[in-house]
Amino acid sequence: MEKSDLLLYLCLIMEQRELEDRIIELEFELKTSRDKEFIYHDILNNINTSLNDLFIREQENNRFHISEEIDYRECLVNLRNSLSEYRRIYRIQF
C-alpha cells in the first residue's frame, strides 16, 4: 500500500468515527425530543380532559336545573398549579 493510499485510508477511518459519534449524538437528541413530546402531549391531554369534564358538569347542571355555579377562576388557578407541578417534576420550561 502506498503512502497516499494509507493517508486516504486513515482519513476515511477518522471520518467514519466522526460520523458514528454524530449518529450517537443525534440518537440522544431524538430520544430527548421524544421524551419532551410525550410530556407535552400528556400535559395537553390532561388539560383537554379537565376542560371536557368541566363542560360536561356545566351541561348536566343546566340539564337538571342544578344551581351549582362553576368557579372558573378556581379552575384556572388549579390549571396553573398543575402546570407548575409539571415544570417541577419534569424540569421543563414553557
Beta strands, then each sheet from edge to edge (+ up, - down):
end
